[in-house]
Amino acid sequence: MEKFFQLKERGTTVRTELIAGMTTFFSMVYILMVNANMFANPFGDGSNPLDVSYGAIYIATAISAVVGTTLAGLLSNLPLAMASGMGLNAFFVYTVCIGFGLSYANALVLILIEGLFFIFLTATGLRKKIFDALPEAVRVAIPSGIGLFIAFLGLQNAGIVVPSSSTCVDLTSFNLLTQSWGDIMPKVVTLCTLLAIVIMAHKKIRGSVLIGIIGGMALYYLLGLTVAGFYAELQVSFISPIEAFREFKDQSLFKVFTDGFDFSAFVEKHGNANLVLTIATTALAFCMVDMFDTLGTLYAACGRAGLMDENGEVINMNQGMLSDAIATTVGAICGTSTVTTFSEVNAGVAAGGRTGLTAVFCGIFFFIAMFLSPIAQFVPGCATAAALIYVGILMMSSIKNIDWDNYKICVPAFLTLAVMPFTYNISYGIAFGLISYIVISVFCGDIKKIKGSSWVIAGLFVVMLLLTH
C-alpha cells in the first residue's frame, strides 16, 4: 500500500486517508438521495414522467460513484470523488427530458456519447490541451470561484441564506418571536459546527472536518430533544436493497441500448431537423459543462493538496480525467446523468487527503451505502453544510494571486469567480472569464497574445449559451 499510493512521500498515513475519504463521502453522499428523488419525482408531487423509480436511480447513482471514485484512486492516485453532477442532472431531467421532449432512454444516449467522446479526448491528450487554452487570468481565479460556490452552497443548504422575492437572496430570520426554535436550531448547529472546525483546525487537530461533522450530527440530535415532535417527524426512506436492485435491472440498466436509440416518438412530434439540432446542441452543453467543471475542480483541489508538478500542472491529470470519462460512460449504461468530479473533494483534501487511497476509501463507503441507504440519511445537512462553508473559505486563498491593478487581468478573473456561485455553474464562470478576456485583449491591442485554441473554446461557449441556455 505504501509503495502503490506513495503515502510517506506525500506526507500522509492510512489513518489520515481513511478520515479524508470518510469526510469526502459524508460531504457528498446527499447526491444519492437527491439524484434519485429528482429523477423519480421531479415536480415534488409524486409524478414520474421519466418512468424510472427512486430505487433504480439510487443504485445507478451509487454504482457510477463507486466506479468513478475507485478508478480515480487506482489510476491517478489523486484524492478525487465522482458522482452524478448537480446541475447536470437537473439539465438532464428538466430541460432535455421534460423541456425538449426526449425520453429518459434517449437522453442517456447523449450521456453515452459524451462519455465516449471524453475518453477519446483524454486518450489523445486533447482534453488537457483544452484547459491549457485558458488564460492565466481565468485559471488563477478558478479555485477562488469554486470556493465561493461551495461556501454559497453550504450557506444555502444550512438555510442561513434563503431566497427573497425582492433581493433574490437574504439572511434567514433568527428572531425567536417570529420563528420557531425548530426552524432556528439546525442553523445554530451549522454555525457551531463551523466554529468548532475552525478552532480544531487552528489547534492542528487532524481530521477536524470529519470530527466537526460527527459532532454537529450529535449536537443536532441532542438539541432535537428541545423541539416538540422532532423525532416523530424524522423522515427516513428505508429502501430494500433487493427491491432497489430489481428496479435497477428492470428500469435503468442497459436502457440506453434497449430503448435509447429509438427517437421515433420525438421525430413524429418535432421532425428530423429538430432532432439533429437538439442532439448536437444538447451534447455540446453536456460536454462543455462536464469538461470545465471537472478540470476546474481538479486544479483547485490538487493545487491545495500540493499535487502539482514543476510546471504547475496536476500530476497524473490524464488518468484522473480518464476516470471521469469512464465513470460518465458507466453512468449512462447504468441509467444516470453525467458523472463528474465533485467540488466536495476539497473537504477531503482539507482533512488531509493526499493520495488515491482517500478515493478508494470513499468508493468503499459509496459501495456500502448501496445496501445501507437509511444510514446516510441520518447525517443532517446542517452538519455537512458547515464543512462546505469551511472548505470554501480555505479555497479563497488564491484570490491574492490576482493582479487587481491590471484591468485586463482582474476583470476576467472577477467574472470567473463571481459568476460561478451566482449561476450555480463552474463552467459558466469560466465561459464569462474567457470571453471577457478575449474581448478586452482585442480592444487593448493584445490580440496576438490570444491563443488559437482560446478562440475555439470561446466560440463553443458562445454557441452553447446561445442555443442551449
C-alpha positions as CSV (number, residue, x, y, z in Angstrom):
1,M,0.0,0.0,0.0
2,E,2.8,2.4,0.9
3,K,4.6,1.7,-2.4
4,F,1.4,1.9,-4.6
5,F,-0.1,5.1,-3.0
6,Q,3.3,6.8,-2.0
7,L,1.9,7.6,1.4
8,K,5.2,8.6,3.1
9,E,6.3,10.6,0.0
10,R,3.1,12.7,0.2
11,G,3.3,13.1,4.0
12,T,0.2,11.1,4.9
13,T,-0.9,7.9,6.6
14,V,-3.6,5.2,6.1
15,R,-5.5,6.7,9.1
16,T,-5.4,10.2,7.6
17,E,-6.5,8.9,4.2
18,L,-9.4,7.0,5.9
19,I,-10.6,10.1,7.7
20,A,-10.3,12.1,4.4
21,G,-12.2,9.5,2.5
22,M,-15.0,9.5,5.1
23,T,-15.1,13.3,5.1
24,T,-15.5,13.4,1.3
25,F,-18.2,10.7,1.5
26,F,-20.2,12.5,4.2
27,S,-19.9,15.8,2.3
28,M,-21.3,14.4,-1.0
29,V,-23.4,11.4,0.0
30,Y,-26.5,13.6,-0.4
31,I,-26.3,13.1,-4.1
32,L,-27.6,9.5,-3.7
33,M,-30.9,10.7,-2.3
34,V,-31.2,14.0,-4.2
35,N,-30.4,12.5,-7.6
36,A,-32.8,9.6,-7.1
37,N,-35.6,11.9,-6.0
38,M,-35.0,14.3,-8.9
39,F,-35.4,11.5,-11.5
40,A,-38.3,9.8,-9.8
41,N,-40.2,12.8,-8.6
42,P,-39.1,15.9,-10.5
43,F,-42.1,18.1,-9.6
44,G,-42.2,17.1,-6.0
45,D,-45.8,16.0,-6.2
46,G,-45.3,12.2,-6.8
47,S,-45.5,12.5,-10.6
48,N,-42.9,10.5,-12.5
49,P,-42.8,11.4,-16.2
50,L,-39.4,9.7,-16.7
51,D,-40.8,6.2,-15.8
52,V,-38.0,5.3,-13.5
53,S,-38.1,4.7,-9.8
54,Y,-36.3,6.1,-6.8
55,G,-34.6,2.8,-6.1
56,A,-33.4,2.3,-9.6
57,I,-31.7,5.7,-9.8
58,Y,-30.3,5.3,-6.2
59,I,-28.5,2.2,-7.3
60,A,-27.4,3.6,-10.6
61,T,-26.0,6.7,-8.9
62,A,-24.2,4.6,-6.3
63,I,-22.6,2.2,-8.8
64,S,-21.3,5.1,-11.1
65,A,-19.9,6.8,-8.0
66,V,-18.2,3.6,-6.9
67,V,-16.7,3.1,-10.3
68,G,-15.5,6.7,-10.9
69,T,-14.2,7.3,-7.4
70,T,-12.3,4.0,-7.1
71,L,-10.9,4.3,-10.6
72,A,-9.6,7.8,-9.8
73,G,-7.8,6.5,-6.8
74,L,-6.3,3.5,-8.5
75,L,-5.4,5.1,-11.9
76,S,-4.4,8.6,-10.9
77,N,-3.5,8.3,-7.2
78,L,-5.4,11.5,-6.5
79,P,-7.9,12.2,-3.7
80,L,-10.9,12.6,-6.1
81,A,-14.5,11.5,-5.8
82,M,-17.1,11.3,-8.6
83,A,-20.9,11.0,-8.8
84,S,-23.8,12.3,-10.9
85,G,-23.2,16.1,-11.0
86,M,-25.7,18.5,-9.6
87,G,-26.9,21.0,-12.2
88,L,-26.1,18.5,-15.0
89,N,-28.8,16.1,-13.5
90,A,-31.3,19.0,-13.4
91,F,-30.4,19.9,-17.1
92,F,-31.0,16.2,-18.0
93,V,-34.4,15.9,-16.3
94,Y,-36.0,19.3,-16.6
95,T,-34.5,20.6,-19.9
96,V,-33.7,17.6,-22.0
97,C,-36.5,15.2,-21.0
98,I,-39.3,17.4,-19.8
99,G,-38.5,20.5,-21.9
100,F,-37.2,19.1,-25.2
101,G,-39.4,16.0,-25.0
102,L,-36.7,13.3,-25.3
103,S,-37.4,10.2,-23.4
104,Y,-35.3,9.1,-20.4
105,A,-33.6,6.5,-22.6
106,N,-33.0,9.0,-25.4
107,A,-31.3,11.4,-23.1
108,L,-29.0,8.6,-21.8
109,V,-27.7,8.3,-25.4
110,L,-26.4,11.8,-25.2
111,I,-24.6,11.0,-21.9
112,L,-23.1,7.9,-23.6
113,I,-21.8,10.0,-26.5
114,E,-20.3,12.5,-24.1
115,G,-18.5,9.8,-22.1
116,L,-17.1,8.1,-25.2
117,F,-16.1,11.5,-26.6
118,F,-14.2,12.3,-23.4
119,I,-12.4,9.0,-23.4
120,F,-11.2,9.9,-26.9
121,L,-10.2,13.4,-25.9
122,T,-8.3,12.1,-22.8
123,A,-6.6,9.3,-24.7
124,T,-5.3,11.7,-27.3
125,G,-4.3,14.4,-24.7
126,L,-6.7,16.9,-26.2
127,R,-8.7,17.4,-23.0
128,K,-5.7,18.8,-21.1
129,K,-4.8,21.0,-24.1
130,I,-8.2,22.5,-24.0
131,F,-7.7,23.6,-20.4
132,D,-4.3,24.9,-21.3
133,A,-6.1,27.3,-23.7
134,L,-7.5,29.2,-20.8
135,P,-5.5,32.4,-20.0
136,E,-3.7,32.7,-16.7
137,A,-6.2,35.4,-15.6
138,V,-9.0,32.8,-15.7
139,R,-7.0,29.9,-14.3
140,V,-5.8,31.8,-11.2
141,A,-9.4,32.7,-10.3
142,I,-10.9,29.2,-10.7
143,P,-10.0,27.9,-7.2
144,S,-11.5,31.0,-5.5
145,G,-14.6,30.9,-7.7
146,I,-15.2,27.2,-6.7
147,G,-14.5,28.1,-3.1
148,L,-17.1,30.9,-3.2
149,F,-19.5,28.5,-4.9
150,I,-19.0,25.8,-2.3
151,A,-19.4,28.2,0.6
152,F,-22.6,29.6,-1.0
153,L,-24.0,26.1,-1.4
154,G,-23.2,25.4,2.3
155,L,-24.9,28.6,3.4
156,Q,-28.0,27.7,1.4
157,N,-28.0,24.0,2.4
158,A,-27.9,25.2,6.0
159,G,-30.9,27.6,5.4
160,I,-28.8,30.6,6.5
161,V,-29.1,32.2,3.1
162,V,-32.6,32.0,1.8
163,P,-34.5,33.1,-1.4
164,S,-36.0,36.5,-1.4
165,S,-38.6,38.0,-3.8
166,S,-37.1,41.5,-3.5
167,T,-33.3,40.9,-3.4
168,C,-33.1,37.3,-4.7
169,V,-31.3,36.1,-1.5
170,D,-31.5,37.2,2.1
171,L,-30.3,36.2,5.6
172,T,-32.7,33.8,7.3
173,S,-34.5,35.1,10.4
174,F,-33.2,34.1,13.8
175,N,-36.0,36.0,15.6
176,L,-37.5,33.8,18.3
177,L,-40.5,36.0,18.4
178,T,-41.5,35.2,14.8
179,Q,-39.7,31.9,14.1
180,S,-40.0,28.6,15.9
181,W,-36.9,27.1,17.7
182,G,-37.3,24.1,15.5
183,D,-36.6,26.2,12.4
184,I,-33.7,28.1,14.0
185,M,-32.0,25.1,15.7
186,P,-30.4,23.5,12.6
187,K,-28.9,26.8,11.6
188,V,-27.4,27.2,15.1
189,V,-25.9,23.7,14.7
190,T,-24.3,24.8,11.4
191,L,-22.7,27.9,12.9
192,C,-21.5,25.9,16.0
193,T,-20.1,23.2,13.8
194,L,-18.3,25.7,11.6
195,L,-16.7,27.4,14.6
196,A,-15.7,24.1,16.1
197,I,-14.0,23.0,12.8
198,V,-12.1,26.3,12.6
199,I,-10.9,26.1,16.3
200,M,-9.8,22.5,15.9
201,A,-8.0,23.3,12.6
202,H,-6.2,26.2,14.3
203,K,-5.1,23.8,17.0
204,K,-3.9,21.5,14.2
205,I,-6.2,18.6,15.3
206,R,-6.1,16.0,12.5
207,G,-9.5,15.2,11.0
208,S,-11.1,18.4,12.3
209,V,-13.6,18.5,9.4
210,L,-14.8,14.9,10.0
211,I,-14.9,15.4,13.8
212,G,-16.9,18.6,13.2
213,I,-19.4,16.7,11.0
214,I,-19.8,14.0,13.6
215,G,-20.0,16.5,16.4
216,G,-22.6,18.6,14.5
217,M,-24.7,15.4,13.9
218,A,-24.6,14.6,17.7
219,L,-25.5,18.2,18.6
220,Y,-28.4,18.2,16.1
221,Y,-30.0,15.1,17.6
222,L,-29.2,16.3,21.2
223,L,-30.9,19.6,20.5
224,G,-33.8,17.7,18.9
225,L,-34.9,16.9,22.5
226,T,-35.8,20.6,22.8
227,V,-38.0,20.6,19.8
228,A,-41.6,19.3,20.1
229,G,-42.3,16.4,17.8
230,F,-38.7,16.4,16.4
231,Y,-38.2,12.6,16.5
232,A,-41.7,11.9,15.4
233,E,-41.2,14.0,12.2
234,L,-37.9,12.4,11.2
235,Q,-38.4,11.1,7.6
236,V,-36.0,8.3,6.6
237,S,-36.7,6.2,3.5
238,F,-35.9,2.6,4.0
239,I,-35.2,1.0,0.7
240,S,-35.0,-2.8,0.4
241,P,-31.7,-3.4,-1.4
242,I,-33.2,-6.4,-3.1
243,E,-36.2,-4.4,-4.4
244,A,-33.9,-1.5,-5.4
245,F,-31.6,-3.8,-7.4
246,R,-34.6,-5.4,-9.1
247,E,-35.9,-2.0,-10.1
248,F,-32.4,-1.0,-11.3
249,K,-32.2,-4.1,-13.5
250,D,-35.7,-3.6,-15.0
251,Q,-35.9,0.2,-15.4
252,S,-32.5,1.7,-15.9
253,L,-29.6,-0.8,-16.6
254,F,-28.8,-1.0,-20.3
255,K,-31.9,1.1,-21.1
256,V,-29.6,3.3,-23.3
257,F,-29.1,0.3,-25.6
258,T,-32.5,-1.3,-25.5
259,D,-34.6,1.9,-25.9
260,G,-32.3,4.8,-26.3
261,F,-31.7,4.9,-30.0
262,D,-35.4,4.8,-30.9
263,F,-36.1,8.5,-31.5
264,S,-39.3,7.9,-33.5
265,A,-41.6,9.5,-30.9
266,F,-39.6,12.7,-30.9
267,V,-39.3,12.8,-34.7
268,E,-43.0,12.3,-35.1
269,K,-43.7,15.4,-33.0
270,H,-40.8,17.7,-34.0
271,G,-39.2,16.3,-37.2
272,N,-35.7,15.1,-38.2
273,A,-34.2,18.6,-38.4
274,N,-35.1,19.4,-34.9
275,L,-33.7,16.1,-33.7
276,V,-30.3,16.7,-35.2
277,L,-30.2,20.3,-33.8
278,T,-31.4,19.1,-30.3
279,I,-28.8,16.3,-30.2
280,A,-25.9,18.5,-31.4
281,T,-26.6,21.4,-29.1
282,T,-27.5,19.3,-26.0
283,A,-24.5,17.1,-26.4
284,L,-22.3,20.2,-26.7
285,A,-23.8,21.6,-23.5
286,F,-23.2,18.4,-21.5
287,C,-19.6,18.2,-22.8
288,M,-18.7,21.8,-22.1
289,V,-20.2,21.9,-18.6
290,D,-18.7,18.5,-17.6
291,M,-15.3,19.2,-19.0
292,F,-14.7,22.5,-17.3
293,D,-16.4,21.5,-14.1
294,T,-14.0,18.6,-13.8
295,L,-10.9,20.5,-14.9
296,G,-11.7,23.4,-12.6
297,T,-12.2,21.1,-9.6
298,L,-9.0,19.1,-10.4
299,Y,-6.9,22.2,-10.4
300,A,-8.5,23.7,-7.3
301,A,-8.3,20.5,-5.2
302,C,-4.9,19.3,-6.3
303,G,-3.4,22.8,-6.1
304,R,-4.5,23.0,-2.5
305,A,-3.1,19.5,-1.8
306,G,0.2,20.3,-3.4
307,L,-0.3,17.7,-6.1
308,M,1.1,19.8,-8.9
309,D,4.3,19.3,-10.9
310,E,7.1,21.8,-11.5
311,N,5.1,23.3,-14.4
312,G,2.0,24.0,-12.3
313,E,0.1,21.0,-13.9
314,V,-1.9,18.4,-11.9
315,I,0.1,15.2,-11.6
316,N,-1.4,12.2,-13.3
317,M,-4.0,14.6,-14.7
318,N,-4.9,12.4,-17.8
319,Q,-5.6,9.4,-15.6
320,G,-7.9,11.5,-13.4
321,M,-9.8,12.7,-16.4
322,L,-9.9,9.2,-17.9
323,S,-11.6,8.0,-14.7
324,D,-14.2,10.7,-15.0
325,A,-14.8,9.8,-18.7
326,I,-15.2,6.1,-17.9
327,A,-17.5,6.9,-15.0
328,T,-19.8,9.0,-17.2
329,T,-19.9,6.1,-19.8
330,V,-20.7,3.6,-17.0
331,G,-23.3,6.1,-15.6
332,A,-25.1,6.2,-19.0
333,I,-25.1,2.4,-19.1
334,C,-26.5,2.2,-15.6
335,G,-29.1,4.9,-16.3
336,T,-28.0,8.1,-14.6
337,S,-26.8,11.5,-15.9
338,T,-23.3,12.8,-16.3
339,V,-20.8,11.7,-13.7
340,T,-18.3,14.4,-12.7
341,T,-15.7,15.2,-10.1
342,F,-17.3,16.8,-7.1
343,S,-16.1,20.1,-5.6
344,E,-16.7,18.4,-2.2
345,V,-13.4,16.6,-2.6
346,N,-11.9,19.7,-1.2
347,A,-13.4,18.7,2.1
348,G,-11.3,15.5,2.0
349,V,-8.2,17.5,1.0
350,A,-8.8,19.8,3.9
351,A,-9.0,16.7,6.1
352,G,-5.5,15.7,4.9
353,G,-6.3,13.5,1.9
354,R,-3.3,13.4,-0.5
355,T,-3.4,10.1,-2.4
356,G,-5.7,7.9,-4.2
357,L,-6.3,5.9,-1.0
358,T,-8.7,8.7,0.0
359,A,-10.7,8.0,-3.2
360,V,-10.6,4.2,-2.6
361,F,-12.0,4.6,0.9
362,C,-14.7,7.0,-0.4
363,G,-15.6,4.4,-3.1
364,I,-15.9,1.7,-0.4
365,F,-18.3,3.9,1.6
366,F,-20.4,4.5,-1.5
367,F,-20.5,0.7,-2.1
368,I,-21.7,0.2,1.5
369,A,-24.3,3.0,1.0
370,M,-25.9,0.9,-1.8
371,F,-27.1,-1.6,0.9
372,L,-27.5,0.7,3.9
373,S,-29.3,3.7,2.3
374,P,-31.0,4.9,5.6
375,I,-27.7,5.3,7.4
376,A,-26.5,8.1,5.1
377,Q,-29.8,9.9,5.6
378,F,-29.2,10.2,9.4
379,V,-26.3,12.7,8.7
380,P,-28.1,16.1,8.8
381,G,-27.5,18.6,6.1
382,C,-26.8,21.3,8.7
383,A,-23.6,19.4,9.8
384,T,-22.2,18.8,6.3
385,A,-23.1,22.4,5.3
386,A,-20.6,23.7,7.9
387,A,-17.8,21.6,6.3
388,L,-18.7,23.1,2.8
389,I,-18.5,26.6,4.2
390,Y,-15.2,26.0,5.9
391,V,-13.7,24.4,2.7
392,G,-15.0,27.3,0.6
393,I,-13.2,29.7,2.9
394,L,-9.9,27.8,2.6
395,M,-10.1,27.9,-1.2
396,M,-10.4,31.7,-1.3
397,S,-6.6,32.0,-0.7
398,S,-5.8,32.0,-4.4
399,I,-7.5,35.4,-4.8
400,K,-4.3,37.0,-3.6
401,N,-2.6,35.9,-6.8
402,I,-4.8,38.1,-8.9
403,D,-3.3,41.3,-10.2
404,W,-6.0,43.7,-9.1
405,D,-4.2,46.7,-10.6
406,N,-4.3,45.3,-14.1
407,Y,-7.8,45.6,-15.5
408,K,-7.0,43.1,-18.3
409,I,-6.4,40.5,-15.6
410,C,-8.7,41.4,-12.7
411,V,-11.9,41.8,-14.7
412,P,-11.9,38.4,-16.4
413,A,-10.7,36.9,-13.0
414,F,-13.5,38.6,-11.1
415,L,-16.2,37.4,-13.6
416,T,-14.8,33.9,-13.4
417,L,-15.0,33.7,-9.6
418,A,-18.3,35.7,-9.3
419,V,-20.4,34.1,-12.0
420,M,-19.7,30.6,-10.6
421,P,-21.7,31.0,-7.4
422,F,-24.3,33.3,-8.9
423,T,-25.2,30.9,-11.7
424,Y,-24.6,27.7,-9.8
425,N,-22.2,26.6,-12.5
426,I,-18.5,26.4,-12.7
427,S,-18.3,26.3,-16.5
428,Y,-20.4,29.4,-16.8
429,G,-17.8,31.3,-14.7
430,I,-15.0,30.0,-17.0
431,A,-17.0,31.0,-20.0
432,F,-17.6,34.6,-18.9
433,G,-13.9,34.9,-17.8
434,L,-12.6,33.6,-21.1
435,I,-14.9,35.6,-23.4
436,S,-14.3,38.8,-21.4
437,Y,-10.5,38.2,-21.6
438,I,-10.6,37.9,-25.4
439,V,-12.8,41.0,-25.9
440,I,-10.6,43.1,-23.6
441,S,-7.4,41.9,-25.2
442,V,-8.7,42.6,-28.7
443,F,-9.7,46.2,-27.9
444,C,-6.5,46.8,-25.9
445,G,-4.2,45.8,-28.8
446,D,-3.2,42.4,-27.4
447,I,-4.9,40.2,-30.0
448,K,-1.6,38.5,-30.8
449,K,-1.4,37.1,-27.3
450,I,-4.6,35.2,-27.6
451,K,-4.0,31.5,-28.4
452,G,-5.9,30.0,-31.4
453,S,-7.3,27.3,-29.1
454,S,-8.7,30.1,-26.8
455,W,-10.7,31.4,-29.8
456,V,-12.1,27.9,-30.4
457,I,-13.2,27.3,-26.8
458,A,-14.7,30.8,-26.5
459,G,-16.7,30.2,-29.7
460,L,-18.0,26.9,-28.4
461,F,-19.1,28.6,-25.2
462,V,-20.9,31.3,-27.2
463,V,-22.7,28.6,-29.2
464,M,-23.6,26.7,-26.0
465,L,-25.0,29.9,-24.4
466,L,-27.0,31.0,-27.4
467,L,-28.5,27.6,-28.3
468,T,-29.0,25.7,-25.1
469,H,-29.5,28.1,-22.2
